[in-house]
Amino acid sequence: MTASAQLNNNVISSGCDIAVPQAMESDAMQALDALIDQVAGFNTLVLIRGESGSGKEVVARRIHSASSREAKPFVPVNCGAIPADLLESELFGHEKGAFTGAVATRKGRFEMAEGGTLFLDEIGDMSLPMQVKLLRVLQERSFERVGSNQTQHCNVRILAATHRDLEAMVRDGSFREDLFYRLDVFPIEVPALREHAQDVAALMALFMKKLEAKGMKPPKFASSAMRALQQYAWPGNVRELENLMERLAITHGAKLLRSQDLPKKYQMLGLAENDDDTSRDDQDALLSSLVAYHADDDEVVLDVTSNPGRPPLPDNGIDLKGYLLEIEQWFISEALRKEAGVITRAAQLLGLQRTTLAEKMKKLGVS
């Protein structure tokens, strides 16, 4: 699926305000979509794993929205953000007078999620005593409020998530082995953004649409800026990308943004010099592959708010050779990145002979 097609997909926003389209074009995200589709219709426990900011809550919300529990509540709890001595009350509720400060009876998250889904985020941060109590609820589907001896039964689907290595925690005794195997019925690994960097443009388009809906004016991205963002490692994952888009909408609203305008850590080296040997067939193929690119100030630009289409010719003309050369270099770099630098496979992606691609790489200065 192309980047422009993503704009028509539904978007789900998580409690941490990350949004991703329902489907992405990378193999990693398509595999993730397939897992979500497989498990959504069952009440199976799901353990969602992945780095911080990769969108684990988004996956949980998508599972809930695709399930028969969609009309019921989705209740998230960040186990790492609630002090250990308060987590029991947060999950199970408490009776009036159960402890100092308990001035009224209060429902817990299990009761709030009745009939729906309870999402236990950062479950690796849960204390051992609390793990024992959670294990009992998972086994017996019942609990008591703090300060009460009345057992309450619950009909709640549990989805859990963590960025921690739970197997290592089991080995060192900081996470219960029986709870781990109870949770790890259907594991889902959310890939880091660097593992599906080809989705960066689609995600940028979606984030910019959200910012535009808030009255902000998103910038336009020159191809040099797009290449820099595609090749950045994204240690903060999707959350970092969304935060950057908001920052750039503030600092460069409605302006053309090149790689040198990006914050320092996102910048990269510029393009090789122009070359006269780009064939007409290659030019036609590159132009037909473009989505939402157009010409601006003699540089290739990605306008994430524009409609897809072929690039219009500027009134003042364009350096066509330089324009096509820049696009060619981008696609070659992307093919090499996707195939881990294996020239033969990259050539197959581009429909070229290996020797032809090697010659182009030499001329364009692509390593």
N, C-alpha and C positions, 0 to 999 in steps of 0.2 A: 504494500500500500504506500502511496506517495505521501510526502509531507503535507501537500495541500489537502489531500483527502482526509487527513486527521482532523481538519477544522470542522468537519461535519459530524465527528464522533461525539458521543456524550462524554462529559467530563465529571469526575467525582472529586470533590474537595474533602480532604481529611481534616481532623481537628487541628493538625499542625499546618493547615493551609497549603498542602501540596496537592497539585492536580496533575493527573495524567489521563491521556485519552484511553478509551476502552480497548483500543488495539493499536499496536505500533508495528513498524515495518521490519525491525530487526528480528533475527532468528531467536535471540534470547527472550525477547518480550512476547513473541508469538508462542514460544514454549510455555511461558508463564500463563498466558491467556488460556492455553489448552488445559493446564492444571486447574485453573480456577473453574473452568467450565465443567471439568470432570467431577469436582468435589462439591460444587455449590448446592446441588440438589439433595445432598445427604446431610445428616446431623453429625457427621464424623468430626472428631477433634482435629484441628489443623494447627500445626506449629509453623509459623512464618518466620523465616530467618533472613537476615541481610544486614548490611552496614547501616549505620545511622543516616537518616535522610534519604534512604533509597525508596521509600514509599510503602513500607510494610502495612501501615494503617489503611492506605488506599486499597491494597490487596484485600484486607479484611472487609472493608466496606463493599468492595465489589462482590465478594463471596456472599455477604449478607443480602445485597440487592438482587442477586441472581437466585436466591433461595426462596423456599416457600414461606420464610419468616420475614420477607421484605416489608410487609405492612406493620410489623411489630418493631419495638425499639432496637436500635443499635447503640449499645452503651460502652464507651471506651474507658479504660482505667489504666493510668500509667503507674505501674507498681514501683517504679524507681523514684517517682516524684512525691510519693506519700510516705511520711515517716512510718517506720515499722510498727510502732505502737498504735498507730491510727488506722493502719490498713485493714485490720479485721473489722473495725466498725464501718469503714468505707465500703467494704464488700458485703458484709452481712447485716449492717444496720445495728441499732442499739435501742434499748429501752430507756425510758426516762429514769435518771438517777443511777444508771449503770456505772458511771464514773464521774469524776469532777468535770463539770461543764456540760454534762448530758442533761440539759434542762427540758428536753422533750424527746418523745419517741421519734426515731428517724429510720426510714427505709434505707437499706443498703443497695448496692449496684445490682446484686442478684435479683432482688425484688423489682427494681426498676426495669430490668431487662427481661422480665417474665414473658415467655412466648417468643422472644427475639434472640438477639445475639449479644453476648458479653465478650468484649475484646480486652484481653489482659496483655497490655503492652509492657515491654521490658520485664518479662517474667523472671529473667535471670537475676534481677535485683531483689527478688522477694526473699525475706528471711526464712531460715530453716523452720522455725515454729509455725510460720504462716504457710509454708509449703505443706506441712502435715495437715493443716486444717483444709487447705484447698484440695489435697488428695482425697480426703474423706468426702468432700462435696462431689468431686468427679465420680467417685465410686458409688455413693449412695443417693446422689441427687437430692440431698437435703442439707439443712443447716439450721443454726439457731442464732438469733440476734444476740449481741453482747448484752449480758444481764438478763437473759431469758432462758428458760428450760423448755420452751415450746418448740418442737421441731417443725420446720416449714419445708415442704417439698417444692422443687423448682423445675421448670421446663425451660431451660436456657441452653443455647448452643454456645460452646466455648471455643474461641479462637485466641491463640496466644502468639506472642512475637518476642523476639530478642535479637540483639546484635552480638551477644556473647557466645563463646564456645561452650555449650552446655556439657558436651562430653568431657571436656577438660575439667569443668566444675564438678562433675560427678566423680571424676578420679580424685580430685583434691578434697572432696567431701563438702563442698559449699552448695551443692544442689543434689536433691534426693534422686537416687537412681530410679526408684519406683514411680516418682512423679514424672521424670523425664520420659520413661517409656509409656506412661499413661498419656502424655501430651503428644508424643511423636508418632501419632497414628498416620497422619498424612502430612509429611513435611513439604514445605514450599520454600524454595530459595529465591529471593528477590535479587536480581543481578545489580551490581553496582553500575552507575551511569557510564563509567569508563568501558564497561563490557558491552554496551550498546550505544556507542557514541553516534551512530548514524541516526539515532532518534533525537539528537539534540535540537535540530532545526524544528521538528514537529512540536517538541515540548516548548521551545521558545515561542512559537506561534501561539500556542494555547495560553501561555503565561501573559503574553502581550495582549491578547484578546481580553483576558481578565482585567489587566491594568487599564485598558481602554474603556472597559465597562465602568471602571471607577472614576473616569474623567481624566485619566492621565494620557499623555501623548507619547506612544512608544517611538523609539528611534528606528532608523533604517540601518541595516547592517551591510557594510561593504564585504566583498568576498574575503578580503584579508582578515576581517574580524571573525567571519564565519569559520574560516580555517583554523584560526587560533582557538576558538571555542570548541571546535570538533576535536582538536588534538590535546586539549587540556585534560588532566587526569581526574578532575572532579572528586576530590577527597570528601567533600560534603554532599555529593550525589545530587539528586533532584532538588532537594531543599536549597542547596547552594546555588544551583542554576536559577531557581525562581527568585531567590533573594537578589542575585545579580541583575536579573531583568528589571526588578523594581528600582534598584539603584541606578541603572542606566536610563530608565524612563525619567528619573528625576534629574540626572546630570546632563542627559543628551536628548531630552524630549523632542521628538519630531525632527531630529537632526540626523545627518549621515554619520555613521560611526565606523571608523576604520580600526585596524588592529592597534595602532599607536594610541588610540583614544581609550582603550580598555585599561582597567587597573593593571598595574605592573605585572602581577603574577599570571595574568591571562594572555600576555603578549607573546608573539613568536616572531621569527625572522620573516622578511618579506619574500616576494616572488623573484624568480630568475628573470633575466632580461628577455625582451621579446625575441621570437624566433620566426623566420620567414617560411618554415617548412611544414606548417600545419595544412594538411590536405583538405580539399573541399568535402570529401566524404566524411572525414573526421569532424569538420565544422558542422555539417548537417546533423550528424549523430549527436554531437554535444548540444546543439541548439534544441533538438527534439527532446532531449532528456531534461531540459530545464523546467523547474517548477517554481513559480513566484519570483523569478529573477528578472531584473530589468536593468537598463543602463542609466547611470547617473554620474555626471562629472567624469566620464570616460572610465568608470570603474564598475565592475559587476556588483550589484546590490541585491540583497535579500530584504524585501519589504514584507515582514511577517503579517501585516494586516491587509495586504493586497489580495486580489483574486488571482488564481493561477492563470497562466497564459504565456504566450511567447513574449520576449522582451520587445518593447516598442523602440523605435529609432528616435533618439533625442533630436530636438530641432537643430542643435548645433553640430550634429554628426557624432561619430564615434571612431575610435581607433580599433577597427574590427580585429586586426591581427592580434593586438595586445589583449583585447577582450576575450577572444577565443582561446588564446594561449593560456590565460589565467584559468579559464574554466577547465581546459585540458589538464593542466597541472593539478587542479583540485581533485578531479576524478581519478587521476592516476594515484595521487597520494591516498585517497580514500580506499581505492581498490587494494593497494599495498597494505594499508592499515588493517583492512578487513581480513586479508589473507596472511597476516602476520609476516609480511615482507617477502613471501614466496612469489617470485616473479611469474612463474609458470601459471599459478592459479589466478594471480591478479590479471594476467593477460587474457585468460579465459573469461573472466568477469567483464572485461572491456571489449571482447570480441577481436583481439589482436593476436598476432603471432608473438611468441616470446621474444624473438630477436627484434621485432618492431618496437615492442614495449621497452626493451633494454636501450635501444637507440634513443627513444623519446626521453627516457629517464636521464640519459647522459646529457642530451641537449638542454633539457629543462632544469638540470641540477637537482633532480629528485633522488634522494638516497634511499 
